[in-house]
Amino acid sequence: MVTSVPRLVIAAPSSGSGKTTVATGLMAAFAARGLAVSPHKVGPDYIDPGYHALATGRAGRNLDAYLCGTELIAPLFAHGARGCDLAVVEGVMGLYDGAAGQGDLASTAQVAKLLRAPVVLVVDASSQSRSVAALVHGFASWDPGVRVAGVILNKVGSDRHEEMLREALDASGVPVLGALRRTAQVDTPSRHLGLVPVAERRADAVDAVASMAAQVRHGCDLDALFALACGAGELSGAAWDAAGAVASAPPCPRTPDGRTDPTPAGAGERGTGPSRAPRVAVAGGAAFTFSYAEHAELLAAAGAEVVVFDPLRDEQLPEGTVGLVIGGGFPEVYASELSANEPLRKAVAELAFGGAPVAAECAGLLYLSRELDGRPMCGVLDATARMDERLTLGYRDAVAVSDSVLAAAGTRMRGHEFHRTVVEPGAGAAPAWGVRAPRPRVEGFVQRGVHASYLHTHWASVPGVARRFVERCLTS
């Protein structure tokens, strides 16, 4: 299979240069032209893809070479971009920044090379004129495998300032494809973990995306950018497929009583006796916005019926729930509302104490704790959670310490931590993961059917996680 979707990577010399404004604005502007635009984000970020989805009407998808491995970047891209007219990939941090101490691993530059995609560099020009040419020359020549094919100047002060910048860049050989004025600000509020997610400010987010699109339409040469995207090289190989990934995953090990489940996940018709598709409830809404699109796809491919519920609004789990997935988000922002929903807290605790499979990451860990900032939570875990001033951030190499509904002990996965909270104790009697860096430690909780941890993981890298979880739903 050959993928030839036109594509661009939007990068920058550093964070804060305006990548999200430009990338989201481009997505929305091209979508308004009637193009089917596939949105992507380099790295583990959950928040920017929400704005991308709003701009395009398609699920925002992450491309993380650390979490998923370099070999999955092109297949995951092809999966998301299938049937589209254009793909726009927003980078992470600076163009060449990636996993600490591991070269270009997980950098925007590496993803651009893996996708054979041209790079458009967004440069904050607010405090420079002729020096912009040296900066662009340096980024364009640093790695011959990275094709920096255009520049968009951001925060330009005036017509004269723009003229000076363009004159300086004439000699660089890198064309200027847009210039955005400094005065055109877009309302995208931030807090302790980045932008406020779309789910928390839907109406305002719609207006913000519209403003980004207008800014980009006014300041950028959309025809030249699309022509550049059409020059991207072809990608060979099959697109990632959830069903294929699950089918090739190893079978579920024996159940605790020594039996193996005779019914393959997904066999039979829904509602026909023992082979009925198990209903897996996935937390959503404003408090739980962190989720990779591939997780739900893998669960469905493994045979589950995936149903989303909102812990802020729903007082009961979806009827017939036999498994529960609670991803990341901002429960600390909504601690009072989550605590006030006592019927749902009790329902979650009853499900968990009954031995049902429960997978919780970060925000889910906090929600399952006894209390968060002094407010009662579900009480599934004998632990307390609180906000902390220190940011915990970074990639992690992890190994499963205990057998769980997600993984057998010894299973290796890569993950990412991103939080300003502390859970005490940090691990239960049966920890979830052993982590080597930044210091050797164990963390998380495995008890009954519960797997709860701070670690965010991408199941596409180990699709057996989804298969194991669904098979445990069938046998629990």
Rosetta blueprint (number, residue, H / E / L):
1 M L
2 V E
3 T E
4 S L
5 V L
6 P L
7 R E
8 L E
9 V E
10 I E
11 A E
12 A L
13 P L
14 S L
15 S L
16 G L
17 S L
18 G L
19 K H
20 T H
21 T H
22 V H
23 A H
24 T H
25 G H
26 L H
27 M H
28 A H
29 A H
30 F H
31 A H
32 A H
33 R L
34 G L
35 L L
36 A L
37 V E
38 S E
39 P E
40 H E
41 K E
42 V E
43 G L
44 P L
45 D L
46 Y L
47 I L
48 D H
49 P H
50 G H
51 Y H
52 H H
53 A H
54 L H
55 A H
56 T H
57 G L
58 R L
59 A L
60 G L
61 R E
62 N E
63 L E
64 D L
65 A H
66 Y H
67 L H
68 C H
69 G L
70 T H
71 E H
72 L H
73 I H
74 A H
75 P H
76 L H
77 F H
78 A H
79 H H
80 G H
81 A H
82 R L
83 G L
84 C L
85 D L
86 L E
87 A E
88 V E
89 V E
90 E E
91 G L
92 V L
93 M L
94 G L
95 L L
96 Y L
97 D L
98 G L
99 A L
100 A L
101 G L
102 Q L
103 G L
104 D L
105 L L
106 A L
107 S L
108 T H
109 A H
110 Q H
111 V H
112 A H
113 K H
114 L H
115 L H
116 R L
117 A L
118 P L
119 V E
120 V E
121 L E
122 V E
123 V E
124 D E
125 A L
126 S L
127 S L
128 Q L
129 S L
130 R L
131 S H
132 V H
133 A H
134 A H
135 L H
136 V H
137 H H
138 G H
139 F H
140 A H
141 S H
142 W H
143 D L
144 P L
145 G L
146 V L
147 R L
148 V E
149 A E
150 G E
151 V E
152 I E
153 L E
154 N E
155 K E
156 V E
157 G L
158 S L
159 D H
160 R H
161 H H
162 E H
163 E H
164 M H
165 L H
166 R H
167 E H
168 A H
169 L H
170 D H
171 A L
172 S L
173 G L
174 V L
175 P L
176 V E
177 L E
178 G E
179 A E
180 L E
181 R E
182 R L
183 T L
184 A L
185 Q L
186 V L
187 D L
188 T L
189 P L
190 S E
191 R E
192 H L
193 L L
194 G E
195 L E
196 V L
197 P L
198 V H
199 A H
200 E H
201 R L
202 R H
203 A H
204 D H
205 A H
206 V H
207 D H
208 A H
209 V H
210 A H
211 S H
212 M H
213 A H
214 A H
215 Q H
216 V H
217 R H
218 H H
219 G H
220 C E
221 D L
222 L H
223 D H
224 A H
225 L H
226 F H
227 A H
228 L H
229 A H
230 C H
231 G L
232 A L
233 G L
234 E L
235 L E
236 S E
237 G L
238 A L
239 A L
240 W L
241 D L
242 A H
243 A H
244 G H
245 A H
246 V H
247 A H
248 S L
249 A L
250 P L
251 P L
252 C L
253 P L
254 R L
255 T L
256 P L
257 D L
258 G L
259 R L
260 T L
261 D L
262 P L
263 T L
264 P L
265 A L
266 G L
267 A L
268 G L
269 E L
270 R L
271 G L
272 T L
273 G H
274 P H
275 S H
276 R L
277 A L
278 P L
279 R E
280 V E
281 A E
282 V E
283 A E
284 G L
285 G L
286 A L
287 A L
288 F L
289 T L
290 F E
291 S L
292 Y L
293 A H
294 E H
295 H H
296 A H
297 E H
298 L H
299 L H
300 A H
301 A H
302 A L
303 G L
304 A L
305 E E
306 V E
307 V E
308 V E
309 F E
310 D L
311 P L
312 L L
313 R L
314 D L
315 E L
316 Q L
317 L L
318 P L
319 E L
320 G L
321 T E
322 V E
323 G E
324 L E
325 V E
326 I E
327 G L
328 G E
329 G L
330 F L
331 P L
332 E L
333 V L
334 Y L
335 A H
336 S H
337 E H
338 L H
339 S H
340 A H
341 N L
342 E H
343 P H
344 L H
345 R H
346 K H
347 A H
348 V H
349 A H
350 E H
351 L H
352 A H
353 F H
354 G L
355 G L
356 A L
357 P L
358 V E
359 A E
360 A E
361 E E
362 C L
363 A H
364 G H
365 L H
366 L H
367 Y H
368 L H
369 S L
370 R L
371 E E
372 L E
373 D L
374 G L
375 R E
376 P E
377 M L
378 C L
379 G L
380 V L
381 L L
382 D L
383 A L
384 T E
385 A E
386 R E
387 M E
388 D E
389 E E
390 R E
391 L E
392 T E
393 L E
394 G E
395 Y E
396 R E
397 D E
398 A E
399 V E
400 A E
401 V L
402 S L
403 D L
404 S L
405 V L
406 L L
407 A L
408 A L
409 A L
410 G L
411 T L
412 R E
413 M E
414 R E
415 G E
416 H E
417 E E
418 F E
419 H E
420 R E
421 T E
422 V E
423 V E
424 E E
425 P L
426 G L
427 A E
428 G L
429 A L
430 A L
431 P L
432 A L
433 W E
434 G E
435 V E
436 R L
437 A L
438 P L
439 R L
440 P L
441 R E
442 V E
443 E E
444 G E
445 F E
446 V E
447 Q E
448 R L
449 G L
450 V E
451 H E
452 A E
453 S E
454 Y L
455 L L
456 H E
457 T E
458 H L
459 W H
460 A H
461 S H
462 V L
463 P L
464 G H
465 V H
466 A H
467 R H
468 R H
469 F H
470 V H
471 E H
472 R H
473 C H
474 L H
475 T H
476 S L
